Amino acid sequence: MADEGWQEIGKITDYFSKVGAVAIELTGGALKVGDTVKFKGHTTNFEQVITSIQIDNNSVQEASIGDSVGIKIDERVRKHDLVYKRR
């Protein structure tokens, strides 16, 4: 479970280690450039500020529930890790 002050917004559906990016299915909240997110899983637990978002290889400033997005990340994650956004 996430710490208080965090809202679950989605989960990792794919991880691309060569480019340091992930695919996230947004199921519980919107995401925009500048948001602070937390990645949490069995061996994953770190925070990061979102600097770019892509949908279908197009850069966007924000994404909504139901979107599948790609973002660059600083650390390794695993498929099915959860993604939280600071409230």
Secondary structure, DSSP 8 states (H G I E B T S, - for coil): ---TTEEEEEEEEEEETTTTEEEEEE-S--EETT-EEEEESSS-EEEEE---EEETTEEESEE-TT-EEEEE-SS---TT-EEEEE-
